[in-house]
Amino acid sequence: MRASLCVCGVFALGLGFLWAGGQGGSAAKGDEAAIRAAVSAYAESLKSGDLKGILANWTADAEFTDESGKVHKGRAAIGKLFEADLKELKAGKSVLHIEALRFLTPDVATMEGAVEFTPENGVLESNRFSAVWTKVDGRWLIASARDLPELEGRVAERGMKELQWLTGDWLAQDRGTTVKLNVKPDLGGKFAKAEAAVSGFTHTSLRQIH
């Protein structure tokens, strides 16, 4: 899922907007609102599983560059990335963080941000992206999108989120041996500290068998 998280989730279904960045450069009045509307329409296409509608939001010669650096060019190639994960994306939950929107010209805008995706039965995944929007015949379409590497701090943050389910007290018993485990956040929540206590364990010496 992670390889196509950006292309499928950049403007994903069940979308929660956190619009943090302002616009810069030259743009006609209302263009930022028009891009917001385009993003919302795109999200609705994803939510309904309408692949044709999804691809209609990309330019004919659009490009997507995944995290490995591979370029997928054209609507048909990009469509194949959606086909494998669309069902999972529909069942999960996505939140889009828009960090910046800048207009390079009245008809071209760049967008940067991150998308968080939580599968129906899974842990949260996060991906950073950049995208270029262009106005074609009055419509804002995606001309290109690129997967970006995670920031160092966010890698650690994501790792801690994936371990949150372990927080608390755990007990395991087997054949007279009891193991008690306590897991809790430490050092400002940046690390997880685990303490284990074992009782009832009978030491058995080992010897090498030739």
N, C-alpha and C positions, 0 to 999 in steps of 0.2 A: 504493500500500500504506500509506503513512504516515497517510493520512486515517482509515483504519479500524484502524490498528495497536493503538490502545488498546482498542477494543471487542472485537477479536478476540484480542489478546494479553495483556490484563490478567490473565487466568487461563489462560495458553496451554498448548498441547500441548508435550510434550517438556520439561515445566516443571522448572526448577531453582529451588528456593526459597532466598532469602537474607532471612530474617526478622529485620529489624534493630530494629523498634519493639516496645515493650511495650504492654500494654493499660492503659487508664485508664477512669475512670467506674465505673458499677455494672453488674455482669454476674453471671449465675449461674455456678457452678462448672462448668467444662468447655465454656463457650461459645466460648472462643478455639480450643480443639481442634475444636469442631464446625464453626467457620468454615474452619479448615484442611482438614477433611475435605470440606467443600462445595467448596472450591477444587480439591482433588484430583479429585473426581468430575466437576467441570466440565471439567477438563483432559482427562480420559479421553474425554468426549463429543467434544471437539474433535479429539483424536487419532484417533478412529474415524470422524470426519466425520459424526456423527449430529446433524443440524441440529435435529431434534425434541428430542433429549436436551439439546442446548446451550440451547435456548430455555426448556426446563423449569426452568433455573436462574435465570431472570429472572421477576420478578413480571409479572402480566398487563399492568399499566400502567407498566412500567419506562420509563425515559428514558435516552438516551445523547446527550451533547452533544459534537460533534466539535470539532476545533481551530479551525474557522471560526466556531463559535458556533451552528451549526445543530443543532436539537434533533430527535432521532428518537424518537418516542413509541410505545410498544407493542411487543409481541413480533414482530409481522409486519414492522414497519419496521426493527427491529434485525436481524431475520433476513436481510433483504436485504443488509445490510452484510457479513454472513458469507458469503453465497453467492458473491460475487465473488472472495474471497481465501482461502476455506477450503482449496483444493487447495494453494496456495502455503504456507499456514501449516502444513499437514500435512507438507510436504516439508522445511520449514526447522526452525530451532532457536530456542527462546525461553527466556529466563531472567527470572524475576520477582523484583524487589527490593521487599520490603515494608518501608517506612520507618516506618509508624505504624499502629496499630490501636487505636481508642478506642471504648468503649461509651458512647453517649449515654444510653441507657436499657437495661434488660435485653433489649429486643427490637430495638434499633437500634444499629448500629455503623458507624463511618466508617473507611475505609482509604485510605492514601496510599502511593504508591510509583512505581516505574518499571519498564518492561518493555523488554528488549533482544531484538531479533529479527534473526536472520541467515538470509536466504534461502538456498536450496540452492546457488545460483550467484550470490552477490551480497555486498554489504558490510553490515556491522552497522547497524541502525537502532535508535534509542532514543526512547522516549516516556514522559512522566510522566503519571500519572493520579490521580484521586480517585474513590472509589466509596462508596456507601451500601448496607449490607446490612441486611435486616430479617428477623425471624423470623415465618414464616407457617405456622400449624398445625404448629409444632415444627421446621420446616425453615428454614435460612438461605438467603435468595434475594437476588439483586441488584436493588435498587430503582432505582438510578441510577448512572451512571458518567460521568465527564467527562474529556476530554482537557485536559491542562495545558500551558502554554508551557514550553519548555526553559529551564533556568537558564543564565545567560550563560556560566558556566564550563563547563557540559556541552556547549554548542554548540561551543566550541573543542575540547573533548576528543573529541567525535564526529567533528569534521572531521579531527583528527589520526589517528584510527582508520581513517578512510576512505582516508587517504593512506599507511598503513603499507606497502602493497604496493609503493610506489615506492622504499622504502629500499634502498640498495645502489648498485652500479656498473652503468651502462648504456652500450652502445656501438651506434652507428648509422653505417653506411657507405653512400655512394651517389655514384657518378660521381667518384671520387677525393677526395671530402670525407669526413672522419671527425669524428664528434661523440662526445665522451666526457662522460657526465653522472654526477655523484655526488650522491646525496640522503641526508641523515642528519638525525636529530633535533637540535634546538638549543634553547638557553635552557630547560633542564630538561624537554625533551620537549614544550614548548608550541608550538613552531614547527618547520617543516621547512626545512632549508637546502640549496639546490641550487647546485652549481658545475658549469659547463660549459666544455669546452675544444674548440675547433674547429680542425682542421688540414686543409691541402690545399685550402682554399677560394680560388678565383680571383675577385678583385674585378672586377666588371663595372659600368661607369658606366651610369647611366640618363639618359635624356633624354625630355622630354615630347613626345608626338606630337600635333600639332594636327589 
